[in-house]
Each structure stands twice: as structure tokens, then as C-alpha cells.
Amino acid sequence: MIEKEIYIVRHGQTDLNAQGIVQGKGVNHSLNDLGRSQAQAFYEAYKDLNPEVMFSSTLKRAQETLAPFHAHNIPHIIDSDLDEISWGKAEGVGGLSDTSDEFYKLMSEWDSGNIHHKIEGGESPYELQQRQLRFIERLKQASERKILIATHGRFIRAFMCTITDRPLQDMNTFQHTNLCLYKVNLLADGRFEIEMSNETAHLAHL
């Protein structure tokens, strides 16, 4: 039996996304024009979803992704435990590109199981997971049964491992794009199941 239906979206595109530059929780850019169009497209496809509550990170790009739903007067909770992983000194312009050698070395460490490895000033996947575990406990205790969450790419990769008890070194098996949707069900026995992964049909016309 399904206890809760949880809809998790990655935020829409920002200018740094378009440039392939990692942002992390220390960079707080707004959505760009395409990102706002993606948010509107998601809303048009799911405006009848009727979530009982929405959660987002503290970052503007996640909050702006849910902005079209505000017309429905749905409670919106901002939670720092949903923030993107910190990439430390490598965040933002002049930092880490997702095609750089440094990025691939970092991914190699994580893929090999070194989940405590991190960039100077940043967070490790293990530290990110500790935030996620706190949020999961609050999620389980919430009275609402249909929940919409806007968060971030690396967060989603790790979160899918966390809720399915897979090792964090499997993070990169979970794909994401800007404004993709994951649907996750919380079952009566406390387990989570992933029903939809990286769904983007709502963006096909953009």
C-alpha cells in the first residue's frame, strides 16, 4: 500500500547550467529564460496534481521552479537540508566545469566508493546523505500524503541511493536533467520505491 506520493523535480536551467559550471549550495542564481519556461511547462503538465505541501531548498533556482504553483495557495516549506551539495572552492564562475579533469577525478573517487572525499571547503557525499536522512525522517512524519519537492541534481542522485539503500558510489547511475521529475512512493512498510525516473515528457515542446 502506498502511504505517500512524492514528486521530486530538479530545478530549471540557470545560466551556469547552460555553461556546464557547477553551482552547489554556495551559488544562488535565478532561473534563466529557458528555466522559467521549463518551470511553466512542468506546471502546465502537473497543475492538477494537487500536492498538499511543497518543499524546496533555500536556493532561488529551486524556489522559482515551484513559483507557478503558488496560485494554488499550497503551503511551501523552505528547508536547508534540501540544498545542493557544496562544491566548496570550485563553485561558480572560474570554478569547476563538468567536463574538466578535476571534475572527472572527483567523480572517480566517488564512483570507487570514497564517499568521504570532497573538494576544499565543500561537502562529501556522506555529509550530504546525513542531511538527507534528517529530511527523510521529517518526510515520514508529515501528515500530508501527496508532496512536491524542488531540489538539485547531485542531491537527487544521492537521494535515490539513500532511499533505496544503495551505496552512494552508485549515485551516477541515476540520471537527471533540468526540470526532470522523479516520482517516489513511500510504502506502508516504510520502504521507498521509485516509480518514475528522470521524466521529461513535459519539456518535449521546448
Secondary structure in CASP SS format (residue, H / E / C, confidence):
PFRMAT SS
TARGET T0000
AUTHOR 0000-0000-0000
METHOD secondary structure of the structure
MODEL  1
M C 1.00
I E 1.00
E E 1.00
K E 1.00
E E 1.00
I E 1.00
Y E 1.00
I E 1.00
V E 1.00
R E 1.00
H C 1.00
G C 1.00
Q C 1.00
T C 1.00
D H 1.00
L H 1.00
N H 1.00
A H 1.00
Q H 1.00
G C 1.00
I E 1.00
V C 1.00
Q C 1.00
G C 1.00
K C 1.00
G C 1.00
V C 1.00
N C 1.00
H C 1.00
S C 1.00
L C 1.00
N C 1.00
D H 1.00
L H 1.00
G H 1.00
R H 1.00
S H 1.00
Q H 1.00
A H 1.00
Q H 1.00
A H 1.00
F H 1.00
Y H 1.00
E H 1.00
A H 1.00
Y H 1.00
K C 1.00
D C 1.00
L C 1.00
N C 1.00
P C 1.00
E C 1.00
V E 1.00
M E 1.00
F E 1.00
S E 1.00
S C 1.00
T C 1.00
L C 1.00
K H 1.00
R H 1.00
A H 1.00
Q H 1.00
E H 1.00
T H 1.00
L C 1.00
A H 1.00
P H 1.00
F H 1.00
H H 1.00
A H 1.00
H H 1.00
N C 1.00
I C 1.00
P C 1.00
H E 1.00
I E 1.00
I E 1.00
D C 1.00
S H 1.00
D H 1.00
L H 1.00
D C 1.00
E C 1.00
I C 1.00
S C 1.00
W C 1.00
G H 1.00
K H 1.00
A H 1.00
E C 1.00
G C 1.00
V C 1.00
G C 1.00
G C 1.00
L C 1.00
S E 1.00
D C 1.00
T C 1.00
S C 1.00
D H 1.00
E H 1.00
F H 1.00
Y H 1.00
K H 1.00
L H 1.00
M H 1.00
S H 1.00
E H 1.00
W H 1.00
D H 1.00
S C 1.00
G C 1.00
N C 1.00
I C 1.00
H C 1.00
H C 1.00
K C 1.00
I C 1.00
E C 1.00
G C 1.00
G C 1.00
E C 1.00
S C 1.00
P H 1.00
Y H 1.00
E H 1.00
L H 1.00
Q H 1.00
Q H 1.00
R H 1.00
Q H 1.00
L H 1.00
R H 1.00
F H 1.00
I H 1.00
E H 1.00
R H 1.00
L H 1.00
K H 1.00
Q H 1.00
A C 1.00
S C 1.00
E C 1.00
R C 1.00
K E 1.00
I E 1.00
L E 1.00
I E 1.00
A E 1.00
T E 1.00
H C 1.00
G H 1.00
R H 1.00
F H 1.00
I H 1.00
R H 1.00
A H 1.00
F H 1.00
M H 1.00
C H 1.00
T H 1.00
I H 1.00
T H 1.00
D C 1.00
R C 1.00
P C 1.00
L H 1.00
Q H 1.00
D H 1.00
M H 1.00
N H 1.00
T H 1.00
F C 1.00
Q C 1.00
H C 1.00
T C 1.00
N C 1.00
L C 1.00
C C 1.00
L E 1.00
Y E 1.00
K E 1.00
V E 1.00
N E 1.00
L E 1.00
L E 1.00
A C 1.00
D C 1.00
G C 1.00
R C 1.00
F E 1.00
E E 1.00
I E 1.00
E E 1.00
M E 1.00
S E 1.00
N E 1.00
E E 1.00
T C 1.00
A H 1.00
H H 1.00
L H 1.00
A C 1.00
H C 1.00
L C 1.00
END
